[in-house]
Structure formats: C-alpha cells, structure tokens
C-alpha cells in the first residue's frame, strides 16, 4: 500500500512524521473498525528505532489495543481524527522515536503482556487541515506521541496525543 508520508525536521531539529493524506474522515465519528482493519497490515512487521537501533515487533493485539482502548473511546472530533490518521505513520513514528523511559505496570490487565512494565518513547506527527475546496490550510503538529512497548511481549500499545489539543 502506497502512503504519502514524509519525515521532516522543524526549526529546532525535531523530526516530524508528516501524514499528507487524511484516510480516516469524519467530523463527529471515526469508523474505528476501519482503522483496526488498516492496522492489521502491520502485524508481524519489525521496525527499528533509528537513534538506538532497537528492534520493535508489532504483535497481533496492536489493532484492538489501538482502536479499542478506554482513551480511544473518549476521543472525538480532531483528537479522534488525529489518532485514526496517525495509524498510517506508525512505522515512521517508531523509526524517529526518542526519549526512551521506563514505566512500571500498574494495572492487572497488562499482567500477562507487560508484567513488569513498558518503555515509552516520544515521536511527533503532523496531519493536514483542509479548506472547503480541498486545499491544505496548514498542518497540525502533535505535541507528543507516546508508544508503549511492552517488555517481554510481542505487541505495541499506542496512545496518541491530539494535534493542537490537550495531550492525553
């Protein structure tokens, strides 16, 4: 599947994944089943974080975790649209991930797949805002994108922060 995605640097030298196409549309609701289906293409893929050369494997529970989380259920409007469309840039966002840190597992539901915790990384992404004629007005750049890679498990949890909105 051909994607229209670029990795650029901002004026401060931070890398940003620019997602040029809005695949998942909706002013009020996102079809999360469609996003989940889209994410299935990543299952079994392996990506490398460029700075650290760490290898990240995408397991079979990514699509459900990404689209079915309690955080996703609370999203609407621009936040939901940003998270849905960020799915297109997951490989690139993993590649530019930085600021690795550990977070201890605090929930029983992660006891099997992330018993001890996970590593968190930051990435940035941008999605276009179009006018009524379909022309790009600007790009909204997220302040944070946090990937939670489970320790000792073969899956990735992903929580998106919104673009130009309060971070989740």
C-alpha positions as CSV (number, residue, x, y, z in Angstrom):
1,X,0.0,0.0,0.0
2,X,1.5,3.3,-1.1
3,X,1.5,6.0,1.6
4,X,2.0,9.8,1.2
5,X,4.3,10.3,4.3
6,X,7.4,12.3,4.8
7,X,9.8,12.7,7.7
8,X,11.0,16.3,8.1
9,X,12.7,18.4,10.8
10,X,11.3,21.5,12.4
11,X,13.3,24.7,13.2
12,X,14.5,23.1,16.4
13,X,15.8,20.0,14.7
14,X,13.0,17.7,15.9
15,X,11.8,15.1,13.4
16,X,8.1,15.1,12.5
17,X,6.3,12.4,10.5
18,X,4.1,14.3,8.1
19,X,1.0,12.4,7.1
20,X,-0.2,14.1,3.9
21,X,-3.4,12.3,3.3
22,X,-6.5,12.0,5.5
23,X,-7.6,8.4,5.1
24,X,-10.0,8.3,8.0
25,X,-12.6,11.1,7.8
26,X,-15.5,12.1,10.0
27,X,-16.5,15.3,11.7
28,X,-18.1,13.5,14.6
29,X,-17.2,9.8,14.5
30,X,-14.4,7.7,13.2
31,X,-15.0,4.2,12.0
32,X,-12.6,2.5,14.4
33,X,-13.3,-0.9,12.8
34,X,-11.9,0.5,9.5
35,X,-8.8,1.8,11.4
36,X,-8.5,-1.6,13.1
37,X,-8.6,-3.3,9.8
38,X,-5.9,-0.9,8.4
39,X,-3.6,-1.7,11.4
40,X,-3.7,-5.4,10.7
41,X,-1.2,-4.9,7.9
42,X,1.5,-4.2,10.5
43,X,1.1,-7.4,12.4
44,X,4.3,-9.4,12.3
45,X,6.3,-6.5,11.0
46,X,9.6,-5.4,12.6
47,X,10.7,-1.8,12.7
48,X,14.0,-0.2,14.0
49,X,14.3,2.9,16.1
50,X,17.0,4.8,14.2
51,X,18.8,6.5,17.1
52,X,19.0,3.4,19.4
53,X,18.8,0.7,16.7
54,X,16.3,-1.1,19.0
55,X,14.0,-3.5,17.2
56,X,10.2,-3.3,17.7
57,X,8.0,-6.1,16.7
58,X,4.3,-5.5,16.0
59,X,2.1,-8.2,17.5
60,X,-1.4,-9.2,16.7
61,X,-3.1,-7.3,19.5
62,X,-2.0,-3.8,18.2
63,X,-5.1,-3.2,16.2
64,X,-7.5,-3.9,19.1
65,X,-5.4,-2.1,21.6
66,X,-5.0,1.0,19.4
67,X,-8.7,1.3,18.5
68,X,-10.4,-0.3,21.5
69,X,-8.7,1.4,24.4
70,X,-10.6,3.5,27.0
71,X,-8.7,6.5,25.8
72,X,-9.9,6.0,22.2
73,X,-13.5,5.7,23.4
74,X,-13.2,9.1,25.0
75,X,-11.9,10.8,21.8
76,X,-14.0,12.8,19.4
77,X,-13.5,15.5,16.8
78,X,-10.0,16.5,15.9
79,X,-8.4,14.2,18.6
80,X,-10.1,11.1,17.2
81,X,-9.2,12.1,13.6
82,X,-5.6,12.7,14.6
83,X,-5.3,9.3,16.3
84,X,-7.0,7.4,13.5
85,X,-4.8,9.0,10.8
86,X,-1.7,8.6,12.8
87,X,-2.1,4.9,12.2
88,X,-0.7,5.5,8.7
89,X,2.6,6.7,10.1
90,X,3.3,4.1,12.8
91,X,6.4,2.7,11.1
92,X,7.9,6.1,10.6
93,X,7.0,7.2,14.1
94,X,8.8,4.2,15.5
95,X,11.8,5.0,13.4
96,X,12.1,8.5,14.8
97,X,11.2,7.6,18.4
98,X,13.3,9.2,21.1
99,X,13.4,9.9,24.8
100,X,13.2,6.3,26.0
101,X,11.9,5.8,29.5
102,X,10.5,3.0,31.6
103,X,7.1,2.9,33.1
104,X,6.2,0.2,35.7
105,X,3.0,-1.7,35.1
106,X,0.3,-0.5,37.4
107,X,-2.8,-2.4,36.0
108,X,-3.8,-6.0,36.3
109,X,-5.0,-6.1,32.7
110,X,-1.4,-5.9,31.5
111,X,-0.2,-8.6,33.8
112,X,0.4,-11.2,31.0
113,X,1.8,-9.0,28.2
114,X,3.5,-6.3,30.2
115,X,4.0,-7.9,33.6
116,X,6.9,-5.6,34.6
117,X,6.1,-2.5,32.5
118,X,7.0,-1.0,29.2
119,X,9.2,1.5,27.6
120,X,7.8,4.8,26.4
121,X,9.1,6.9,23.5
122,X,8.2,10.3,22.1
123,X,7.5,11.0,18.4
124,X,5.9,13.8,16.6
125,X,3.4,13.7,13.7
126,X,1.5,16.2,11.6
127,X,-1.7,16.0,9.7
128,X,-3.2,18.5,7.2
129,X,-6.1,20.7,7.8
130,X,-8.0,21.4,4.5
131,X,-10.3,24.2,3.5
132,X,-13.7,23.7,1.8
133,X,-12.1,23.5,-1.6
134,X,-9.7,20.6,-0.5
135,X,-6.6,22.8,-0.3
136,X,-4.3,22.4,2.6
137,X,-4.6,25.4,5.0
138,X,-1.9,24.2,7.5
139,X,-0.6,21.1,9.3
140,X,-1.4,20.5,12.9
141,X,1.6,19.0,14.6
142,X,1.2,16.9,17.7
143,X,3.0,17.8,20.9
144,X,3.6,14.2,21.7
145,X,3.0,10.7,20.5
146,X,3.8,8.0,23.1
147,X,4.5,4.4,22.2
148,X,4.3,1.9,25.0
149,X,6.4,-1.1,24.0
150,X,5.7,-4.0,26.3
151,X,8.7,-5.6,27.9
152,X,9.0,-9.3,27.2
153,X,5.9,-9.3,24.9
154,X,5.4,-9.1,21.2
155,X,3.0,-6.2,20.8
156,X,2.8,-2.4,20.9
157,X,0.3,-0.3,22.7
158,X,-0.1,3.1,21.1
159,X,-1.8,6.2,22.6
160,X,-2.0,9.3,20.5
161,X,-1.9,12.8,21.8
162,X,-4.1,15.2,19.8
163,X,-2.8,17.8,17.5
164,X,-3.0,21.3,18.9
165,X,-5.2,20.0,21.7
166,X,-4.6,18.9,25.3
167,X,-2.3,15.9,25.5
168,X,-3.8,12.7,26.6
